[in-house]
Amino acid sequence: MSDLAASRWRKSSRSNSQGQCVEVADNLVGVVGVRDSKDVAGPVLTVGRAGWAAFVVGVKSGRLLR
C-alpha cells in the first residue's frame, strides 16, 4: 500500500456546488489517489499512473460515456 501521508489533494475546477466531487492526489510516487471530497477521512482508491492516464484519456475522448 502507498504512503498517503504526503498527499496533496485537489478538486476539479469543474466541481459543482452539489457536493458530488472527487479529489485527486497526483503527487504520489507511482500511484494516483482518489477520494470522495465529502468524506476526506474515508477510504482512498489508489490507481497506477498508467491506468490513471488511460482513464483521463478515455474521459476526455468521450469513450467512457457510452
C-alpha positions as CSV (number, residue, x, y, z in Angstrom):
1,M,0.0,0.0,0.0
2,S,1.2,3.5,-0.7
3,D,2.0,6.0,2.0
4,L,-0.6,8.7,1.6
5,A,0.7,11.0,4.3
6,A,2.3,13.3,1.8
7,S,-0.9,13.5,-0.4
8,R,-1.8,16.9,-1.8
9,W,-5.5,16.7,-2.6
10,R,-7.2,18.9,-5.2
11,K,-10.7,19.1,-6.7
12,S,-11.6,19.6,-10.3
13,S,-12.1,23.2,-11.3
14,R,-15.4,21.9,-12.7
15,S,-16.7,20.7,-9.3
16,N,-20.2,21.8,-8.6
17,S,-22.0,23.0,-5.5
18,Q,-23.9,19.8,-5.3
19,G,-21.1,18.2,-3.4
20,Q,-20.7,15.3,-5.8
21,C,-17.0,15.6,-6.3
22,V,-13.8,13.5,-6.0
23,E,-10.4,14.7,-5.0
24,V,-7.2,13.6,-6.7
25,A,-3.7,13.4,-5.2
26,D,-1.3,13.1,-8.2
27,N,1.9,14.0,-6.3
28,L,2.5,10.4,-5.0
29,V,5.2,8.1,-6.3
30,G,3.8,5.5,-8.7
31,V,0.1,6.0,-7.9
32,V,-2.7,8.5,-8.1
33,G,-5.0,8.7,-5.1
34,V,-8.8,9.3,-5.5
35,R,-11.2,10.0,-2.7
36,D,-14.7,11.3,-2.0
37,S,-14.5,15.1,-1.2
38,K,-17.4,14.7,1.3
39,D,-15.5,12.0,3.2
40,V,-11.9,13.1,3.4
41,A,-11.2,10.7,6.3
42,G,-12.7,7.8,4.4
43,P,-11.2,5.3,2.0
44,V,-8.8,6.2,-0.8
45,L,-8.6,4.4,-4.1
46,T,-5.1,4.2,-5.5
47,V,-4.6,3.7,-9.2
48,G,-1.3,3.1,-11.1
49,R,-0.1,6.1,-13.1
50,A,-0.6,4.3,-16.4
51,G,-4.1,3.3,-15.5
52,W,-5.0,6.8,-14.4
53,A,-3.6,8.3,-17.6
54,A,-5.7,5.9,-19.7
55,F,-8.8,6.8,-17.6
56,V,-8.3,10.5,-18.2
57,V,-7.8,10.0,-22.0
58,G,-10.9,7.9,-22.1
59,V,-13.0,10.6,-20.2
60,K,-11.6,13.4,-22.4
61,S,-12.3,11.5,-25.6
62,G,-15.9,10.6,-24.5
63,R,-15.3,6.9,-24.9
64,L,-16.3,6.2,-21.3
65,L,-19.7,7.9,-21.7
66,R,-21.2,5.1,-23.8
